[in-house]
Structure formats: structure tokens, C-alpha cells
Amino acid sequence: TASGVPTAPVGVGDALKLPWAAALPHILAFPSRRALVVVSAPSPGEPTSACRIALGVPLDQAVADGDCRPLKGALAAEAPLAAVADDIGGAAYLGCRSGAVVRLTLSPFRLDASVRAAAGPIAHAVLRAADGGLWVGAEMDDDDDDADGGGEELLALTTRQRAAFGLAPPDALRSPAPPPPPAPPPVLT
């Protein structure tokens, strides 16, 4: 409840049944908006689904009509592996198996933009709330020509500039690669 006092006895909580089964969800908190967003990974033949859940109200009133549904459009086929909430910006960012980062806005509640950030799946995401800096960890392909044998790369994206998410070429969104570390001093023998 809003006062912080549980509405049920200790050990007995309220439950909200989500409309999908067996899909691992991402649960994202939006404290200033007093909301949770739950995003499912798509199951075979089903698109990504999402629920916007109001906090501080009884559970039978927590999900408004249209706030818990399969998402529509071409972006709904993406399979989210990582997710972060941008409470200040009013959006969630989903790192996907395809290497795309997809934005889910809260108002209106929909997938509205994406950027192809990496060639491999995005398995990790962290958002710096102060400036909207989004860091994603992407798995790199393990091809025979690559001496390091695959691994992960860390990419920095911006979420709050007008050029972000579909409004500029993807290369404009990436931070430049950090300079290599200095070479060790030569050893005199």
C-alpha cells in the first residue's frame, strides 16, 4: 500500500496472474510513475507481451484495459534478453537476441523505435539515469578469422538526444572506442 503497510498477513501476499505462461519476464520499476512494467520473451509463434501495472492500488485495479497485451508491429518479434527502465525518460530499453535495442514507451504504451547496436545478442544492459547513457553487453560471433575467439563487447549508446533510436544512423549513436592502454616500457638487460 502507499503507507508501506502490507495489505495481507505476513506470508500471504496478493497475486496477479499474467496472461502468458512459461516465458521468462523482465520486471522493471518506474518509481516516480508508481508503475511496474513486465515484459515477456516471445514464445514460439507469439510476439513479445508487456503489462503496465500501477502501484499503490488494489491488484484488481492495477492493470487498466489495454495495459497487458501482446505488443504489435515489426518490433514485437524481437526476443528481449536484457531490459532496463529509464524512469526519467519514461521508457524501457530491451536488449534483444538479434543485436537490436528496442524502446518501449510508457505513454503511449508501445514499442516505438529500435537501433541495431551489435551483430550478436545483447545479453546485458545498464542505464545511467542522470544522462540516459545506456551500456549494453553484446556477444561477439566466434568466427575462425578472429584471434580472440568471440567473447563480449561493451557498447555505449545515448537515449536522451534527439538523434537516438531511429532518428540518426546507428553509427552516430555509438561512443568512440576507448584508446588502447599504453605500451609497457622496454626492459633493459
Secondary structure in CASP SS format (residue, H / E / C, confidence):
PFRMAT SS
TARGET T0000
AUTHOR 0000-0000-0000
METHOD secondary structure of the structure
MODEL  1
T C 1.00
A C 1.00
S C 1.00
G C 1.00
V C 1.00
P C 1.00
T C 1.00
A C 1.00
P C 1.00
V C 1.00
G C 1.00
V C 1.00
G C 1.00
D C 1.00
A C 1.00
L C 1.00
K C 1.00
L C 1.00
P C 1.00
W C 1.00
A C 1.00
A C 1.00
A C 1.00
L C 1.00
P E 1.00
H E 1.00
I E 1.00
L E 1.00
A E 1.00
F E 1.00
P H 1.00
S H 1.00
R H 1.00
R C 1.00
A E 1.00
L E 1.00
V E 1.00
V E 1.00
V E 1.00
S E 1.00
A C 1.00
P C 1.00
S C 1.00
P C 1.00
G C 1.00
E C 1.00
P C 1.00
T C 1.00
S E 1.00
A E 1.00
C E 1.00
R E 1.00
I E 1.00
A E 1.00
L C 1.00
G C 1.00
V C 1.00
P C 1.00
L H 1.00
D H 1.00
Q H 1.00
A H 1.00
V C 1.00
A C 1.00
D C 1.00
G C 1.00
D C 1.00
C E 1.00
R E 1.00
P E 1.00
L C 1.00
K C 1.00
G C 1.00
A H 1.00
L H 1.00
A H 1.00
A H 1.00
E C 1.00
A C 1.00
P E 1.00
L E 1.00
A E 1.00
A E 1.00
V E 1.00
A E 1.00
D E 1.00
D C 1.00
I C 1.00
G C 1.00
G C 1.00
A E 1.00
A E 1.00
Y E 1.00
L E 1.00
G E 1.00
C E 1.00
R C 1.00
S C 1.00
G C 1.00
A E 1.00
V E 1.00
V E 1.00
R E 1.00
L E 1.00
T E 1.00
L E 1.00
S C 1.00
P C 1.00
F E 1.00
R E 1.00
L E 1.00
D E 1.00
A E 1.00
S E 1.00
V E 1.00
R E 1.00
A C 1.00
A C 1.00
A C 1.00
G C 1.00
P C 1.00
I E 1.00
A E 1.00
H E 1.00
A E 1.00
V E 1.00
L E 1.00
R E 1.00
A C 1.00
A C 1.00
D C 1.00
G C 1.00
G E 1.00
L E 1.00
W E 1.00
V E 1.00
G E 1.00
A E 1.00
E E 1.00
M E 1.00
D C 1.00
D C 1.00
D C 1.00
D C 1.00
D C 1.00
D C 1.00
A C 1.00
D C 1.00
G C 1.00
G C 1.00
G E 1.00
E E 1.00
E E 1.00
L E 1.00
L E 1.00
A E 1.00
L E 1.00
T E 1.00
T C 1.00
R C 1.00
Q C 1.00
R C 1.00
A C 1.00
A C 1.00
F C 1.00
G C 1.00
L C 1.00
A C 1.00
P C 1.00
P H 1.00
D H 1.00
A H 1.00
L C 1.00
R C 1.00
S C 1.00
P C 1.00
A C 1.00
P C 1.00
P C 1.00
P C 1.00
P C 1.00
P C 1.00
A C 1.00
P C 1.00
P C 1.00
P C 1.00
V C 1.00
L C 1.00
T C 1.00
END
